[in-house]
Structures are given as C-alpha cells and as structure tokens.
Amino acid sequence: MNVLERFQVHTLPEHIRSLSEKQMETRVREIKEELGLRLFMPGHYYQKDEVIQFADASGDSLQLAKVAAANKEAEYIVFCGVHFMAETADILSGDHQTVLLPDMRAGCSMADMADISQVEQAWDVLQETFGDTMTPLTYVNSTAAIKAFCGENEGATLTSSNARNMLKWAFQQKERILFLPDQHLGRNTAYELGIPLEQMAVWDPVNEYLEVDGHTDDVRMILWKGHCSVHEKFTMDNIHHVRSTYDDVRVIVHPECTFDVVQAADDAGSTNKIIQTIQEAPSGTTWAVGTEMNLVNRLAQEETDKHVFSLNPNMCPCLTMNRIDLPHLLWSLESILEGNPHHVIEVDEKTKKASQKALERMLHR
C-alpha cells in the first residue's frame, strides 16, 4: 500500500461520534468480551491512555513483534500502533489471521523517509563504491518493502532494544553496514560499539550524495539520512536547562535523539529500558525523559514517588502515533462484528516472504 492509498479513509460514523467517552469504553469492553480469543489487541507504549487501557499486550517494537509472531490463535489482530507495526504483524501472522489498523492515518514520518525506489538506487551506487561489502540493516520503523529489501540482500531488521546485538551480527557478515532509515540510532549504536564518527558516512537520498568526513575507504557505517521528528526536538539547550534547574536530575533519552544529546545524557536506551530504569530508580529521584510525551506522562502518573517530566517542556505527542483514538478503535471492532472488517493491512506474498527473512534473522538472535 502506498502513502496515497493509506490516506483514503472513511469518515467516522455519526452513531459513534454521538457517544460519550464512557459509552464508547463500555461498548469496547462488550465487543472484546463477545469476540474473546478471536481478538488480539497489541498496543505500543506511545499510545494514548484511552486506547492502551484495552491492549491485551503492551510493549515497544521488539516486544510487540514477538507477541505478534507468537499469537496464532486470534482471527483478528487489531494493532494499536502505526502502519509499519501493523505491517510487521501481518508479515508474522498466519494466513487465517486478519490484521486491522484502527486509523490508516497512523503512520510514521521516519518510515516514510526511506522509499524503496530510493533505497534500490542508493544500493546500486554504493555497490559501485564499496563493492559487495555491505549488510543492510533496517530499523523496524520502516515499510515492508524496505524490510523485504534487507531480507533479499542477506540483511535483517532491528529495534532500539537489540540494535547493539544486530550491529555486532552484521559486522560478522561483512565489513560495512547500510543502516536504514534512522541515522541517529545507527550513529549512536555504532559509536557505542567503538566505531569513530570519521568511519561513518551519511547517504542523502534526495541529493543522491554520500557525505563523508574521513576517507571513503575507511567508512564502516553508511547511515541513511532519516530521523524521528519527535526525538530530534530534544536539544542540548533542554539538557542545559534541566541541569541548571535541578541539582540532582538524571537525564535519560531514546537513542533516536541526536548524537550530542545522547552523549550529554546520563543514560540512553529503548522505550522498554527507559521504563525499567525509572521503575527501578530510588524513591525521591528526579528524571528528565527524552521520548514521546504519552509515555512520559504515563510514567509520571505511575511513578509518583519520583519526579518524572519531559526533557522538552514544549514537546507535543507524536501526531501520527496519536491518530488512533477511542472512537476509531470502537469503529474498528464494530466492523469485525458486522462481518466487514475495514482498514485491513495486507502485505503481498512476495514482500511478506522476503520480509520474514529479515525479521527472523532478528527474532532468532
């Protein structure tokens, strides 16, 4: 499905829009009970509270990929996340399972920064420069077509939770890595493994140009020029401000943040690591958190014995991650009951098989 097709969505029915929040919540619970084990609802940590409260399993991208692969019983998987996550669920699910995304506008700007035609063209150019020395790795925040490309070229997928291990694996295969589509996760992880910045280059897909600071022959990491629009908004000014305001503050950020911010933070890690770190922190500690606002607010509400707040006080929730709301969730569930599921996510068989190779190389490590 291309971007234009994804945004061809129907208008929310009037009978749902006329319901109160309490009425919608009651109806969601009723439908979940009626469908029973025929329904499975995974939800990403970044989802709104009004949605995540109904999730059968919550987690980060790696956790949800694993639960999607493990659940073979449910007929319907209603994925409360974004488009690429629902695609991954369809790739890993059985033929008897149908994957739905409650709102087709729930995309990912980062995933859209790597188009398959751009990647294929870049691969040809880079092979002329580096020969057969590259293993492609893609963050799961990518389209099924990009995952398939990596699968076909002996590469794999990864998440922020296992990026370090997957880079180690890739370097055992070949001497260089093409890292898609988030340059910051790739740079931060490679640097953590001891690769100096001068051995990293950035491929600009718009200008079709390789940005190299050192010698081309020394390049080991080729980073796609993509980023997360949310995590790039955490800045050094934010860190300076919280450190000048709170004497004992601890700063923890997601590795999708820029290199300088990650280096200046006290800790960095996946969504799951951020949660665990704060949950296990001593009472009375103060935490400035650099990740999506819904999760930060939830941690602040749950970890009341600590002071938890966003590293950037002016941060807004991820617009696409927040597309799924209670009305669209109810609408999706009603469509199942009516026997006409809408907003079904289907990856074609060729893409699915190639993508499975990339995902399985990650999941089996």
Secondary structure, 3 states (H helix, E strand, C coil): CCHHHHCCCCCCCHHHHCCCHHHHHHHHHHHHHHHHHHEECEEECCCCHHHHCCCCEEECHHHHHHHHHHCCCCCEEECECCHHHHHHHHHHCCCCCEEECCCCCCCCCCHHHCCHHHHHHHHHHHHHHHCCCEEEEEECCCCHHHHHHHHHCCCEEECCCCHHHHHHHHHHHCCEEEEECCHHHHHHHHHHCCCCHHHEEEEECCCCEEEECCCHHHCCEEEECCCCCCHHHCCHHHHHHHHHHCCCEEEEECCCCCHHHHHHCCEECCHHHHHHHHHCCCCCCEEEEECCHHHHHHHHHHCCCCEEEECCCCCCCCCCCCCCCHHHHHHHHHHHHCCCCCCEECCCHHHHHHHHHHHHHHHCC
